Amino acid sequence: WTHPRTAAETAASLQAAGVPAEPVMTFADLATDPHLAAREAFVEVDHPVLGRQRVLRPPWHFSAGGRGGTGGGEVRPGPVLGADTETILARYTDREVAQ
């Protein structure tokens, strides 16, 4: 029954029959989804190794006047391997690090 239909057509048919259904989306589908685009779910960041990357922002948004007043905060790229090692190790004594 599902083979000749797209995922969207299958979900729509099931919904019309009263069955809760949504298509399973790939990452590529999510990246081009109009619903997510309208909600600005993705943002571009500059990664020091990978260059410009499109990433998913946190799903929460705060108003500028709300608690914290950040509007959702800054979205940053993931860290480069080892970038924070010295900062983390500085919290410990040489003896603790050696263990």
URHURA-V472608 format. One record per run of one state. SS is the DSSP state (hx for helix, st for strand, lp for the rest). FROM is the first residue (numbers start at 1). TO is the last residue. If there is no record, write none. Layout:
ss=SS from=FROM to=TO
ss=SS from=FROM to=TO
//
This chain:
ss=lp from=1 to=6
ss=hx from=7 to=16
ss=lp from=17 to=26
ss=hx from=27 to=31
ss=lp from=32 to=33
ss=hx from=34 to=38
ss=lp from=39 to=41
ss=st from=42 to=47
ss=lp from=48 to=50
ss=st from=51 to=56
ss=lp from=57 to=84
ss=hx from=85 to=89
ss=lp from=90 to=93
ss=hx from=94 to=98
ss=lp from=99 to=99
//
